[in-house]
Amino acid sequence: MKTKELLRPAPETVRRIRELNDAFRTTFCGGRVMMTSGIAALPEPTKAAIFAAIKAFADFDKGNDPHGEHDFVSIEVNGLGVLWKCDYYDRDIRFAADDSSDEKQTIRIGTIMLANEY
């Protein structure tokens, strides 16, 4: 018996997810941005630098974005390792989204955390 291959979204679906994720990440609009207590405790100028670096990040490649969705960022700001992760939920934020390429039924949650909080 052959093992089942993971179902991969069609290229146009991945492209749409990437577009929505990029729009959310670069503007922080179109979803909710959350931060961990470690990020919240940082001085305001450091938080501002982190937010700006996440919004400006564009160095996606096969190594850090294997699925092509632009849903994860790992950066260093002022000597701090910082992660940003985008997750997809239904509009009530109760369950995982059924179709993360459909912004009408999906809400994006971007979580910003210190790498050592992961």
MARKOL-400421 format. One record per atom (N, C-alpha, C): residue in three letters; x, z, y; residue number from 1. Coordinates in Angstrom, 1 decimal. Each point is the difference from the previous one (the first is absolute). Example, Ala and Ser with C-alpha at 12.3 -4.5 7.8 and 13.67 -1.06 7.14 Angstrom:
<r 'ALA', <13.2, 7.8, -5.7>, 1>
<r 'ALA', <-0.9, 0.0, 1.2>, 1>
<r 'ALA', <0.9, 0.0, 1.2>, 1>
<r 'SER', <-0.4, -0.7, 1.1>, 2>
<r 'SER', <0.9, 0.0, 1.1>, 2>
<r 'SER', <-0.8, 0.8, 1.1>, 2>
This chain:
<r 'MET', <0.8, 0.0, -1.2>, 1>
<r 'MET', <-0.8, 0.0, 1.2>, 1>
<r 'MET', <0.9, 0.0, 1.2>, 1>
<r 'LYS', <-0.3, -0.8, 1.0>, 2>
<r 'LYS', <0.7, -0.1, 1.3>, 2>
<r 'LYS', <-0.4, 1.2, 0.9>, 2>
<r 'THR', <1.0, 0.5, 0.7>, 3>
<r 'THR', <-0.4, 1.0, 1.0>, 3>
<r 'THR', <-0.7, -0.7, 1.2>, 3>
<r 'LYS', <-0.9, 0.8, 0.6>, 4>
<r 'LYS', <-0.7, -0.6, 1.1>, 4>
<r 'LYS', <1.0, 0.0, 1.2>, 4>
<r 'GLU', <-0.1, -1.1, 0.7>, 5>
<r 'GLU', <0.7, -0.1, 1.3>, 5>
<r 'GLU', <-0.8, 0.7, 1.1>, 5>
<r 'LEU', <0.7, 0.6, 0.9>, 6>
<r 'LEU', <-0.7, 0.6, 1.2>, 6>
<r 'LEU', <-0.7, -1.1, 0.7>, 6>
<r 'LEU', <-1.2, 0.2, 0.4>, 7>
<r 'LEU', <-0.7, -1.0, 0.9>, 7>
<r 'LEU', <0.6, 0.1, 1.4>, 7>
<r 'ARG', <0.4, -1.2, 0.4>, 8>
<r 'ARG', <0.6, 0.0, 1.3>, 8>
<r 'ARG', <-1.0, -0.8, 0.9>, 8>
<r 'PRO', <-0.1, 0.5, 1.3>, 9>
<r 'PRO', <-1.0, -0.7, 0.9>, 9>
<r 'PRO', <0.5, -1.4, 0.2>, 9>
<r 'ALA', <-0.9, -0.9, 0.4>, 10>
<r 'ALA', <0.3, -1.4, 0.3>, 10>
<r 'ALA', <0.9, 0.0, 1.3>, 10>
<r 'PRO', <0.8, -1.0, 0.1>, 11>
<r 'PRO', <0.9, 0.0, 1.2>, 11>
<r 'PRO', <-0.8, 0.1, 1.4>, 11>
<r 'GLU', <-1.1, -0.6, 0.1>, 12>
<r 'GLU', <-0.8, 0.1, 1.2>, 12>
<r 'GLU', <-0.5, 1.4, 0.3>, 12>
<r 'THR', <-0.3, 0.7, -1.1>, 13>
<r 'THR', <-0.4, 1.4, 0.1>, 13>
<r 'THR', <1.2, 0.9, 0.5>, 13>
<r 'VAL', <1.2, -0.2, -0.6>, 14>
<r 'VAL', <1.2, 0.7, 0.4>, 14>
<r 'VAL', <0.3, -0.3, 1.5>, 14>
<r 'ARG', <-0.2, -1.3, 0.4>, 15>
<r 'ARG', <0.3, -0.4, 1.4>, 15>
<r 'ARG', <-0.9, 0.8, 0.9>, 15>
<r 'ARG', <-1.3, 0.1, -0.3>, 16>
<r 'ARG', <-1.0, 0.7, 0.8>, 16>
<r 'ARG', <0.3, 1.5, 0.1>, 16>
<r 'ILE', <0.4, 0.6, -1.1>, 17>
<r 'ILE', <0.3, 1.4, 0.0>, 17>
<r 'ILE', <1.2, 0.2, 0.9>, 17>
<r 'ARG', <1.0, -0.9, -0.1>, 18>
<r 'ARG', <1.2, 0.1, 0.8>, 18>
<r 'ARG', <-0.3, -0.1, 1.5>, 18>
<r 'GLU', <-0.9, -0.9, 0.3>, 19>
<r 'GLU', <-0.4, -0.2, 1.4>, 19>
<r 'GLU', <-0.7, 1.2, 0.6>, 19>
<r 'LEU', <-0.9, 0.6, -0.8>, 20>
<r 'LEU', <-0.7, 1.2, 0.4>, 20>
<r 'LEU', <1.0, 1.2, 0.1>, 20>
<r 'ASN', <0.9, 0.1, -0.9>, 21>
<r 'ASN', <0.9, 1.1, 0.0>, 21>
<r 'ASN', <1.0, -0.1, 1.2>, 21>
<r 'ASP', <0.4, -1.2, 0.3>, 22>
<r 'ASP', <0.9, -0.3, 1.1>, 22>
<r 'ASP', <-0.7, 0.3, 1.4>, 22>
<r 'ALA', <-1.3, -0.4, 0.1>, 23>
<r 'ALA', <-0.7, 0.3, 1.2>, 23>
<r 'ALA', <-0.2, 1.5, 0.2>, 23>
<r 'PHE', <-0.3, 0.7, -1.1>, 24>
<r 'PHE', <-0.2, 1.4, 0.1>, 24>
<r 'PHE', <1.3, 0.7, 0.3>, 24>
<r 'ARG', <1.1, -0.3, -0.7>, 25>
<r 'ARG', <1.3, 0.6, 0.2>, 25>
<r 'ARG', <0.5, -0.2, 1.4>, 25>
<r 'THR', <-0.1, -1.2, 0.5>, 26>
<r 'THR', <0.6, -0.3, 1.3>, 26>
<r 'THR', <-0.9, 0.5, 1.2>, 26>
<r 'THR', <-1.2, 0.4, -0.2>, 27>
<r 'THR', <-0.9, 0.4, 1.1>, 27>
<r 'THR', <-0.5, 1.4, -0.2>, 27>
<r 'PHE', <0.0, 0.5, -1.3>, 28>
<r 'PHE', <-0.7, 1.2, -0.4>, 28>
<r 'PHE', <-1.5, 0.0, 0.3>, 28>
<r 'CYS', <-0.5, -1.3, 0.1>, 29>
<r 'CYS', <-1.5, -0.2, 0.2>, 29>
<r 'CYS', <-0.5, -0.6, -1.3>, 29>
<r 'GLY', <-1.3, 0.3, -0.3>, 30>
<r 'GLY', <-0.6, -0.6, -1.2>, 30>
<r 'GLY', <0.1, 0.9, -1.2>, 30>
<r 'GLY', <0.3, 1.2, 0.2>, 31>
<r 'GLY', <0.1, 1.0, -1.1>, 31>
<r 'GLY', <0.3, 1.4, 0.6>, 31>
<r 'ARG', <0.5, 0.9, -0.8>, 32>
<r 'ARG', <0.3, 1.3, 0.4>, 32>
<r 'ARG', <1.5, 0.3, -0.3>, 32>
<r 'VAL', <0.6, 0.6, 1.0>, 33>
<r 'VAL', <1.4, 0.4, -0.2>, 33>
<r 'VAL', <0.1, 1.5, -0.1>, 33>
<r 'MET', <0.6, 0.4, -1.1>, 34>
<r 'MET', <0.2, 1.4, -0.3>, 34>
<r 'MET', <1.5, 0.3, 0.0>, 34>
<r 'MET', <0.3, 1.2, 0.3>, 35>
<r 'MET', <1.4, 0.5, -0.1>, 35>
<r 'MET', <0.1, 1.3, -0.7>, 35>
<r 'THR', <1.1, 0.2, -0.7>, 36>
<r 'THR', <0.2, 1.2, -0.7>, 36>
<r 'THR', <0.4, 1.1, 1.0>, 36>
<r 'SER', <0.0, 1.3, -0.4>, 37>
<r 'SER', <0.3, 1.1, 0.8>, 37>
<r 'SER', <1.5, -0.2, 0.5>, 37>
<r 'GLY', <0.9, -0.5, -0.8>, 38>
<r 'GLY', <1.3, -0.2, 0.4>, 38>
<r 'GLY', <0.2, -1.0, 1.2>, 38>
<r 'ILE', <-0.8, -1.0, 0.0>, 39>
<r 'ILE', <0.0, -1.0, 1.1>, 39>
<r 'ILE', <-0.7, 0.7, 1.2>, 39>
<r 'ALA', <-1.1, 0.6, -0.2>, 40>
<r 'ALA', <-0.7, 0.7, 1.1>, 40>
<r 'ALA', <0.8, 1.0, 0.7>, 40>
<r 'ALA', <0.9, 0.7, -0.7>, 41>
<r 'ALA', <0.9, 1.0, 0.6>, 41>
<r 'ALA', <1.1, -0.5, 0.9>, 41>
<r 'LEU', <0.3, -1.3, -0.1>, 42>
<r 'LEU', <1.1, -0.5, 0.7>, 42>
<r 'LEU', <-0.3, -0.1, 1.5>, 42>
<r 'PRO', <1.1, 0.0, 0.8>, 43>
<r 'PRO', <-0.3, -0.2, 1.5>, 43>
<r 'PRO', <-0.6, -1.3, 0.3>, 43>
<r 'GLU', <-0.8, 0.0, 1.1>, 44>
<r 'GLU', <-0.8, -1.2, 0.4>, 44>
<r 'GLU', <0.9, -1.3, 0.1>, 44>
<r 'PRO', <1.2, 0.1, 0.6>, 45>
<r 'PRO', <0.8, -1.2, 0.1>, 45>
<r 'PRO', <0.4, -0.5, -1.3>, 45>
<r 'THR', <0.3, 0.9, -1.0>, 46>
<r 'THR', <0.4, -0.5, -1.3>, 46>
<r 'THR', <-1.2, -0.6, -0.7>, 46>
<r 'LYS', <-1.2, 0.5, 0.1>, 47>
<r 'LYS', <-1.2, -0.6, -0.6>, 47>
<r 'LYS', <-0.2, -1.4, 0.6>, 47>
<r 'ALA', <0.1, -0.1, 1.3>, 48>
<r 'ALA', <-0.2, -1.2, 0.7>, 48>
<r 'ALA', <1.0, -1.1, -0.5>, 48>
<r 'ALA', <1.2, 0.4, -0.2>, 49>
<r 'ALA', <1.1, -0.9, -0.6>, 49>
<r 'ALA', <-0.4, -0.4, -1.4>, 49>
<r 'ILE', <-0.5, 0.9, -0.8>, 50>
<r 'ILE', <-0.4, -0.3, -1.4>, 50>
<r 'ILE', <-1.2, -1.0, 0.1>, 50>
<r 'PHE', <-1.0, 0.3, 0.8>, 51>
<r 'PHE', <-1.2, -0.9, 0.0>, 51>
<r 'PHE', <0.5, -1.4, 0.5>, 51>
<r 'ALA', <0.8, -0.1, 1.0>, 52>
<r 'ALA', <0.5, -1.3, 0.5>, 52>
<r 'ALA', <0.8, -0.7, -1.1>, 52>
<r 'ALA', <0.8, 0.7, -0.8>, 53>
<r 'ALA', <0.8, -0.6, -1.0>, 53>
<r 'ALA', <-0.9, -0.6, -1.2>, 53>
<r 'ILE', <-1.0, 0.8, -0.3>, 54>
<r 'ILE', <-0.9, -0.5, -1.0>, 54>
<r 'ILE', <-0.7, -1.3, 0.4>, 54>
<r 'LYS', <-0.5, 0.1, 1.2>, 55>
<r 'LYS', <-0.7, -1.2, 0.6>, 55>
<r 'LYS', <0.9, -1.2, 0.1>, 55>
<r 'ALA', <1.3, 0.2, 0.2>, 56>
<r 'ALA', <0.9, -1.2, 0.2>, 56>
<r 'ALA', <0.6, -0.4, -1.3>, 56>
<r 'PHE', <-0.2, 0.7, -1.1>, 57>
<r 'PHE', <0.7, -0.3, -1.2>, 57>
<r 'PHE', <-0.5, -1.4, -0.5>, 57>
<r 'ALA', <1.0, -0.8, -0.4>, 58>
<r 'ALA', <-0.4, -1.4, -0.5>, 58>
<r 'ALA', <1.0, -0.4, -1.1>, 58>
<r 'ASP', <0.8, 0.9, -0.5>, 59>
<r 'ASP', <1.0, -0.3, -1.0>, 59>
<r 'ASP', <-0.5, 0.1, -1.4>, 59>
<r 'PHE', <-1.1, -0.7, -0.3>, 60>
<r 'PHE', <-0.5, 0.0, -1.3>, 60>
<r 'PHE', <0.7, -1.0, -0.9>, 60>
<r 'ASP', <0.3, 0.4, -1.2>, 61>
<r 'ASP', <0.6, -0.9, -1.0>, 61>
<r 'ASP', <-0.5, 0.4, -1.4>, 61>
<r 'LYS', <0.5, -0.8, -1.0>, 62>
<r 'LYS', <-0.4, 0.3, -1.4>, 62>
<r 'LYS', <0.3, 1.4, -0.4>, 62>
<r 'GLY', <1.1, 0.5, 0.5>, 63>
<r 'GLY', <0.5, 1.4, -0.4>, 63>
<r 'GLY', <-0.9, 1.1, 0.5>, 63>
<r 'ASN', <-0.5, -0.1, 1.2>, 64>
<r 'ASN', <-0.8, 1.1, 0.6>, 64>
<r 'ASN', <-1.5, -0.4, 0.1>, 64>
<r 'ASP', <-0.4, -1.2, -0.4>, 65>
<r 'ASP', <-1.4, -0.5, 0.0>, 65>
<r 'ASP', <-0.2, -0.9, -1.2>, 65>
<r 'PRO', <0.1, 0.5, -1.2>, 66>
<r 'PRO', <-0.1, -0.9, -1.1>, 66>
<r 'PRO', <-1.3, -0.7, -0.2>, 66>
<r 'HIS', <-1.1, 0.5, 0.5>, 67>
<r 'HIS', <-1.3, -0.6, -0.1>, 67>
<r 'HIS', <-0.4, -0.8, 1.2>, 67>
<r 'GLY', <0.8, 0.0, 1.0>, 68>
<r 'GLY', <-0.3, -0.8, 1.2>, 68>
<r 'GLY', <-1.1, 0.4, 0.9>, 68>
<r 'GLU', <-0.4, 1.3, -0.1>, 69>
<r 'GLU', <-1.1, 0.5, 0.8>, 69>
<r 'GLU', <0.4, 0.7, 1.3>, 69>
<r 'HIS', <1.3, 0.3, 0.2>, 70>
<r 'HIS', <0.4, 0.7, 1.2>, 70>
<r 'HIS', <-0.7, 1.3, 0.2>, 70>
<r 'ASP', <0.0, 0.8, -1.2>, 71>
<r 'ASP', <-0.8, 1.3, 0.0>, 71>
<r 'ASP', <0.9, 1.2, 0.0>, 71>
<r 'PHE', <1.3, -0.2, 0.2>, 72>
<r 'PHE', <1.0, 1.1, -0.1>, 72>
<r 'PHE', <1.2, -0.3, 0.9>, 72>
<r 'VAL', <0.4, 1.0, 0.7>, 73>
<r 'VAL', <1.2, -0.1, 0.9>, 73>
<r 'VAL', <0.8, 1.2, -0.2>, 73>
<r 'SER', <1.3, -0.2, -0.1>, 74>
<r 'SER', <1.0, 1.1, -0.1>, 74>
<r 'SER', <1.1, -0.3, 1.0>, 74>
<r 'ILE', <0.1, 1.0, 1.0>, 75>
<r 'ILE', <0.9, -0.2, 1.1>, 75>
<r 'ILE', <0.7, 1.3, 0.3>, 75>
<r 'GLU', <1.0, -0.1, 0.8>, 76>
<r 'GLU', <0.7, 1.1, 0.5>, 76>
<r 'GLU', <-0.1, 0.0, 1.6>, 76>
<r 'VAL', <-0.4, 1.2, 0.5>, 77>
<r 'VAL', <-0.2, 0.1, 1.5>, 77>
<r 'VAL', <0.7, 1.3, 0.4>, 77>
<r 'ASN', <0.9, 0.0, 0.9>, 78>
<r 'ASN', <0.7, 1.2, 0.4>, 78>
<r 'ASN', <0.6, 0.8, -1.1>, 78>
<r 'GLY', <0.5, -0.7, -1.1>, 79>
<r 'GLY', <0.6, 0.7, -1.1>, 79>
<r 'GLY', <-1.1, 0.5, -1.0>, 79>
<r 'LEU', <-1.2, -0.2, 0.2>, 80>
<r 'LEU', <-1.1, 0.4, -0.9>, 80>
<r 'LEU', <-0.5, -1.1, -0.9>, 80>
<r 'GLY', <-0.1, 0.2, -1.3>, 81>
<r 'GLY', <-0.6, -1.0, -0.8>, 81>
<r 'GLY', <-1.5, 0.1, 0.1>, 81>
<r 'VAL', <-0.7, -1.1, 0.3>, 82>
<r 'VAL', <-1.4, 0.0, 0.3>, 82>
<r 'VAL', <-0.7, -1.1, -0.9>, 82>
<r 'LEU', <-1.1, 0.3, -0.6>, 83>
<r 'LEU', <-0.8, -0.9, -0.8>, 83>
<r 'LEU', <-1.4, -0.2, 0.7>, 83>
<r 'TRP', <-0.5, -1.2, -0.1>, 84>
<r 'TRP', <-1.4, -0.4, 0.3>, 84>
<r 'TRP', <-0.6, -0.7, -1.1>, 84>
<r 'LYS', <-1.2, 0.5, -0.5>, 85>
<r 'LYS', <-0.6, -0.6, -1.1>, 85>
<r 'LYS', <-1.5, -0.3, 0.3>, 85>
<r 'CYS', <-0.4, -1.2, -0.3>, 86>
<r 'CYS', <-1.4, -0.4, 0.3>, 86>
<r 'CYS', <-0.8, 0.1, -1.3>, 86>
<r 'ASP', <-1.1, 0.7, 0.0>, 87>
<r 'ASP', <-0.9, 0.1, -1.2>, 87>
<r 'ASP', <-1.3, -0.5, 0.4>, 87>
<r 'TYR', <-0.8, -0.4, -1.0>, 88>
<r 'TYR', <-1.3, -0.7, 0.2>, 88>
<r 'TYR', <-1.1, 0.8, -0.6>, 88>
<r 'TYR', <-1.0, 0.3, 0.9>, 89>
<r 'TYR', <-1.2, 0.8, -0.5>, 89>
<r 'TYR', <-1.3, -0.7, 0.4>, 89>
<r 'ASP', <-1.1, 0.4, -0.7>, 90>
<r 'ASP', <-1.3, -0.5, 0.4>, 90>
<r 'ASP', <-0.3, 0.5, 1.4>, 90>
<r 'ARG', <-1.1, -0.5, 0.6>, 91>
<r 'ARG', <-0.3, 0.4, 1.4>, 91>
<r 'ARG', <-0.3, 1.5, 0.1>, 91>
<r 'ASP', <-0.4, 0.6, -1.0>, 92>
<r 'ASP', <-0.3, 1.5, 0.0>, 92>
<r 'ASP', <1.2, 0.8, -0.2>, 92>
<r 'ILE', <1.1, -0.6, -0.3>, 93>
<r 'ILE', <1.3, 0.7, -0.4>, 93>
<r 'ILE', <-0.2, 1.0, -1.1>, 93>
<r 'ARG', <-0.8, -0.5, -1.0>, 94>
<r 'ARG', <-0.2, 0.8, -1.2>, 94>
<r 'ARG', <0.7, -0.5, -1.2>, 94>
<r 'PHE', <0.2, -1.4, -0.1>, 95>
<r 'PHE', <0.5, -0.6, -1.2>, 95>
<r 'PHE', <1.0, -1.1, 0.5>, 95>
<r 'ALA', <0.8, -0.5, -1.0>, 96>
<r 'ALA', <0.9, -1.1, 0.3>, 96>
<r 'ALA', <-0.9, -1.2, 0.4>, 96>
<r 'ALA', <0.5, -0.9, 0.8>, 97>
<r 'ALA', <-0.7, -1.2, 0.4>, 97>
<r 'ALA', <-0.1, -0.9, -1.2>, 97>
<r 'ASP', <-1.2, -0.7, -0.1>, 98>
<r 'ASP', <-0.1, -1.0, -1.1>, 98>
<r 'ASP', <0.7, -1.3, 0.3>, 98>
<r 'ASP', <0.1, -0.3, 1.3>, 99>
<r 'ASP', <0.7, -1.3, 0.4>, 99>
<r 'ASP', <0.7, 0.3, 1.4>, 99>
<r 'SER', <1.3, 0.3, -0.1>, 100>
<r 'SER', <0.7, 0.3, 1.2>, 100>
<r 'SER', <0.3, -1.2, 0.9>, 100>
<r 'SER', <-0.5, -1.2, -0.4>, 101>
<r 'SER', <0.1, -1.1, 0.9>, 101>
<r 'SER', <-1.2, -0.2, 0.8>, 101>
<r 'ASP', <-1.0, 0.8, -0.2>, 102>
<r 'ASP', <-1.3, -0.1, 0.8>, 102>
<r 'ASP', <-0.1, 1.2, 0.9>, 102>
<r 'GLU', <0.3, -0.3, 1.3>, 103>
<r 'GLU', <0.0, 1.1, 1.0>, 103>
<r 'GLU', <-1.4, 0.6, 0.2>, 103>
<r 'LYS', <-1.0, -0.7, -0.4>, 104>
<r 'LYS', <-1.4, 0.6, 0.2>, 104>
<r 'LYS', <-0.3, 1.1, -1.0>, 104>
<r 'GLN', <0.7, 0.0, -1.1>, 105>
<r 'GLN', <-0.3, 1.0, -1.0>, 105>
<r 'GLN', <1.2, 1.0, -0.2>, 105>
<r 'THR', <1.1, -0.2, 0.7>, 106>
<r 'THR', <1.2, 0.7, -0.2>, 106>
<r 'THR', <0.4, 0.7, 1.3>, 106>
<r 'ILE', <0.5, 1.2, -0.1>, 107>
<r 'ILE', <0.6, 0.7, 1.2>, 107>
<r 'ILE', <1.5, 0.3, -0.5>, 107>
<r 'ARG', <0.9, -0.3, 0.9>, 108>
<r 'ARG', <1.4, 0.2, -0.2>, 108>
<r 'ARG', <0.4, 1.4, 0.5>, 108>
<r 'ILE', <0.8, 0.7, -0.8>, 109>
<r 'ILE', <0.5, 1.3, 0.4>, 109>
<r 'ILE', <1.5, -0.2, -0.1>, 109>
<r 'GLY', <0.6, 0.1, 1.2>, 110>
<r 'GLY', <1.5, 0.0, 0.1>, 110>
<r 'GLY', <0.5, 1.4, 0.1>, 110>
<r 'THR', <0.9, 0.4, -0.9>, 111>
<r 'THR', <0.5, 1.4, 0.0>, 111>
<r 'THR', <1.5, -0.1, 0.3>, 111>
<r 'ILE', <0.4, 0.8, 1.0>, 112>
<r 'ILE', <1.4, 0.0, 0.5>, 112>
<r 'ILE', <0.5, 1.4, -0.5>, 112>
<r 'MET', <1.2, -0.1, -0.6>, 113>
<r 'MET', <0.5, 1.3, -0.6>, 113>
<r 'MET', <1.6, -0.1, 0.1>, 113>
<r 'LEU', <0.6, 1.2, 0.0>, 114>
<r 'LEU', <1.4, 0.1, -0.2>, 114>
<r 'LEU', <0.3, -0.4, -1.4>, 114>
<r 'ALA', <1.1, -0.7, -0.3>, 115>
<r 'ALA', <0.3, -0.4, -1.3>, 115>
<r 'ALA', <0.2, 1.2, -0.9>, 115>
<r 'ASN', <0.4, 1.2, 0.5>, 116>
<r 'ASN', <0.2, 1.2, -0.9>, 116>
<r 'ASN', <-1.3, 0.6, -0.3>, 116>
<r 'GLU', <-1.1, -0.4, 0.6>, 117>
<r 'GLU', <-1.4, 0.5, -0.3>, 117>
<r 'GLU', <-0.6, -0.7, -1.1>, 117>
<r 'TYR', <0.5, -1.1, -0.4>, 118>
<r 'TYR', <-0.6, -0.9, -1.0>, 118>
<r 'TYR', <0.1, 0.6, -1.4>, 118>
